[in-house]
Amino acid sequence: MMFAILFNSLLGGQLSFCNRISNETINYLNINKTKCLEDTSILGPNAIWTNYDVNYDNIINSMISLFILSTLEGWPE
């Protein structure tokens, strides 16, 4: 629980990314949430702001993420 609180305070809300529903590849570096959702000239209208399944946004997700890391269960993905 202590490490879950620590990782929640250090990495909470930082594992989100801009995802585009398309087959084209685009460099997504330095794209924040507002640029992802509002700037349709670069990314197109199909860009969404999403989060990884394993994240540290709250204590429960932090504990699940740390369990996955400690048991090496989700590494093939």
KOLTORKE-985439 format. One record per residue (C-alpha): residue number from 1; x, y, z. Coordinates in Angstrom, 3 decimals, padded with zeros to 6 digits, m for minus. Layout:
REM KOLTORKE-985439
> NUM;X;Y;Z
...
***
This chain:
REM KOLTORKE-985439
> 1;000.000;000.000;000.000
> 2;002.877;002.353;000.767
> 3;004.411;001.888;m002.688
> 4;001.000;002.298;m004.320
> 5;000.603;005.686;m002.626
> 6;004.150;006.646;m003.627
> 7;003.672;005.733;m007.281
> 8;000.266;007.403;m007.285
> 9;001.842;010.665;m006.155
> 10;004.790;010.366;m008.560
> 11;003.145;009.012;m011.731
> 12;m000.570;009.702;m011.269
> 13;m002.101;011.106;m014.443
> 14;001.101;010.945;m016.489
> 15;000.550;007.735;m018.448
> 16;m002.062;009.070;m020.857
> 17;m001.399;009.475;m024.567
> 18;m002.964;010.645;m027.791
> 19;m004.323;007.765;m029.843
> 20;m005.536;008.052;m033.390
> 21;m007.903;005.544;m034.932
> 22;m006.176;005.138;m038.281
> 23;m003.521;003.106;m040.040
> 24;m001.175;006.060;m040.530
> 25;001.715;006.635;m038.153
> 26;002.271;010.115;m036.734
> 27;004.911;011.357;m034.324
> 28;003.004;011.977;m031.084
> 29;005.848;013.570;m029.129
> 30;005.047;016.875;m027.420
> 31;001.309;016.532;m027.922
> 32;m000.721;017.351;m024.832
> 33;m004.408;016.730;m024.182
> 34;m005.720;020.011;m025.553
> 35;m003.614;019.759;m028.696
> 36;m004.746;016.172;m029.205
> 37;m008.447;016.958;m028.906
> 38;m008.613;020.386;m030.567
> 39;m005.989;020.467;m033.327
> 40;m007.606;018.481;m036.161
> 41;m005.205;019.787;m038.819
> 42;m002.333;017.590;m037.570
> 43;m004.079;014.554;m036.106
> 44;m007.438;014.532;m037.830
> 45;m010.866;014.201;m036.218
> 46;m010.294;010.635;m034.980
> 47;m007.774;011.481;m032.247
> 48;m008.744;010.562;m028.688
> 49;m006.968;011.040;m025.361
> 50;m006.688;007.634;m023.716
> 51;m004.942;005.921;m020.853
> 52;m003.020;002.669;m020.579
> 53;m004.716;m000.241;m018.798
> 54;m001.858;m000.386;m016.296
> 55;m001.694;003.064;m014.715
> 56;m001.175;004.824;m011.401
> 57;m004.128;007.212;m011.421
> 58;m005.629;005.950;m008.150
> 59;m004.606;003.640;m005.314
> 60;m006.459;000.586;m006.638
> 61;m004.899;000.869;m010.110
> 62;m001.509;001.471;m008.490
> 63;m001.802;m001.700;m006.411
> 64;m002.873;m003.730;m009.461
> 65;m000.020;m002.275;m011.529
> 66;002.531;m003.072;m008.841
> 67;001.157;m006.612;m008.557
> 68;001.526;m007.064;m012.321
> 69;005.090;m005.738;m012.177
> 70;006.075;m007.928;m009.241
> 71;004.649;m011.138;m010.730
> 72;005.837;m010.357;m014.307
> 73;002.347;m011.250;m015.523
> 74;001.678;m008.572;m018.160
> 75;005.093;m008.260;m019.800
> 76;004.297;m009.970;m023.161
> 77;001.867;m007.174;m023.999
***
